[in-house]
């Protein structure tokens, strides 16, 4: 893995995105490495908590690598987004709790990755949002399902329909993040929480996560999101700057 760095400290695993020149944009290599890291963690029973963070980049994750997607035909776009969905879902399905430590930008697919985590801690400089409709597409890696589950359909619709970008304090007020800390305190705060979780009975923690995540509706919502994403890819609205509504 070149674009994701996986390390372990005792019972805590650290998963750092490593595409700093692109603000950790989700290139195909980043997505492949993220999927591989999730596969490794899924079978590692020594890991009791995971922290996902932006590493040395100025941002947690800026979203899709738009430069890489330039020139892709529709099948390639769908394949790329499907791979991203799979990687994000693999993070969400990890048996142990996953904490997102967010700084800088977390937009589009980057915010969907954060939403797939169980707990989110944001630095004061964090900005986040599902910005896809501004590019003529929709959230395609779980955002249309996970955001409403987190803050309710009406608030989720407002954020998605407007492609709004939220500051850390706004995200906290909406319940999108669990807490906001200073930028220099972010990883220490994530470490303290991960270690607190890791001290608990691991089988009980995993069972509690399964019980909570078994709530109604998510699987159907994810399937509906993918069908909606596939329907929007062939439209002319994906070709800015003029939205034609056709």
N, C-alpha and C positions, 0 to 999 in steps of 0.2 A: 504494500500500500504506500503510495507516494503522496496522495492528496488528503489523506486522513491519517492522523498519528494516534495510535492506541497505546496507552501506557496504563500501568497499574500501581497503586499505592495501597498495600494491604488488601482490604476487601473492596476498595473503591477503584473503578476504572475511569480513566480520563480519555475522552474521545475529542480530539482537536481537529477541526477543519483546517486544511493547509493549502489554501489557494490565495495567499495574501495579495498578490499583484492584481487580483480581480475581486477584492473584498469578499473572498470565499464564495464567489459565484459557483453555482452548481453545474459545472461542466460534466461531461459524460464520465471523465475519469474520477472526479469527486464522487459522483453517484455510485460508480462501481466500487470504489474504495469504502464508501459508507455502507453499502450492502455487505461487503466482505467483513467489515468490522462488526456489524450487527450479527452476522452469522457466527463469528467467533465468540461474541459475548453471550449469545443465546445458549451455548452449551457449556459455558464456564461457570460451574457452580460455586467457585470461590468468590465470584464477584457479587456483592450485595447491594451496590448502588453504582450508577453511572452518571458522570457529568459530561454533557456535550457543550463545547465552547468554541470560540473563534480563534484560539491559538494566538499567533503573533499578528494576525490581521487587524486592521483598523475597525473591522466589523464582524459581527457574528456570522451573517450570511446575507449577501445582497440579493439573492434569488437566482433566477435562471441566468445562465451565461448567454446573454443576448447576442454577443459577438459570435459565439460558436454556432448559434441557431440561424444566423444569417445564411441564406442560401439553402437551408434544409427544405426538402419537399414535405408534403403533408404526411406521408407514411413515416418519414424520419422523425418529424416532430412528435407524432403519436408514440413511436417507439421510445423516444427520449423521455417523454413525460410518463409513460408507463413504467419505465425503469426507475424514475424518480419516485413515483407512487409506491413502488415495491420497496424501495430502500427506506422511505419514510415510514411505511407501515411496519417494516421489520424493526425499526427503532421503537415504534409504539407498542409492538408485541413482545418486546423483551420482557422476560419474566421478573426482572428486578426493577425497582424504581429508577427512573431516568430524570435528571435535573438539567434543564437548559440554563446556562449562564450567558445572558444576552448583553452585548455591548454594541455600540454603533448601529449599523443598519441590520434589520431583520425584515426583509420585504419578500412578498410573493412566496416562492418555494422555501426561502429561508425561514419565514414566519411559520409556514406549514410544518417545517421540521421542528420548530420550537413548540408548536401546538401538539405535536405528537409526543412530546415529553410529558411526564406526569406533573412536574413542578417547574415553574419558571421564575428565575431571579433576574432582575434587570439592573444594569448600571444606569446612573443618572443620564448618561449620554445616549441611551438606547432610543431608537425610533423603529416602529414596527407597523405592519399593515399588509393586508391582501390587496395588492395594487393591480391585479391582472386585468380588470375590465378597462383600465386606461390604455391597455395594449390590445384591446379587442379580443381577449380570451377570458377565461374564468379560472379561479383556483382549481388546479387539477390534481393536487397531491394531498387531498384530505381536508382542505380548508373549508369547503362548503359543508362538510359534515361536522368537523371538530369545533369550528368557531361557534355555530349555533348551540352545540351541546354544552359549550363552556359559558356563554353569556346570554343565551336565548336567541330565538329566531329574529325578532324585530331589531335588536341591536346589531346582530351579525349582518342582517340585510343592509342596514344603513352603512356599515363599514365597507362591505363588499361592493355595494352599488355605487359608492362614491370614491372607491379606491383611496380612502383616507389614510393618512400617515399619522400615527399617534406617538406622542412623546411618552417617556416612561411614566410620568405622573398620571397621564390620561389612561394609560394601559392599566395601571394599578387601580384607579378608580372604577374601571369597568370589570375588574376581576380577571384580566388577562394575564397578569403576573402576580406572584405571591408576595413579593416585596421588591423595593427599590433600594439600592445601596450605592455608595460612591464607587467610581470606576476602579480605584485602587483596591477596593474591598471586595470586588465581585468574586474572584476565585476563592478567596478566603471564606466568604459567606457560603459559597457552594460547597466547599470542602467541609465546613463545619456541619452543614445539613446532611451531606452524604455520609459523613462519619457517624452522625447521630442515628441515621437510619441503619447503618451497617452494624451498630451495636445491638440492634433488636434481633429477635428470633427470625432467622432468614426464611424459614419455611412459612411462618405466619405472615411475614411481610409479603411474600410472593402470593400467598393465598388471598390476602386482603386486596392486592392489586387485581387479581383475577376476578374477585367478587365485584369490585367497583366497576371494572371495565366491561362486565357482562351486562351492563344496563341496556335498555331497549333502543333499537333504532339505528345504531352506528353502521352496521354492515349494509343495511339497505340504503342509507344516506351516501355511503362511499360508492356503492354501485351506481346510484342515480347521478352522482357527480361525474363519474367517468363517462357515462352515456351523454351527459350534457356537454362535457369537454369535447368529445369526439364530434358532436354535432356542430360545434362552433369553429373548429379548425378550418373547414373548407370555405368559410365566408369571407367576403371582401373586407369586413371590418378589421381583420387581422393585418391589413395593409394600411398603416397610417400615412398621412395625418388626417384623412377625411373619413369619418364614420358614416357609412351609407345606410346602415340598417337593413342590409340585404345579404 
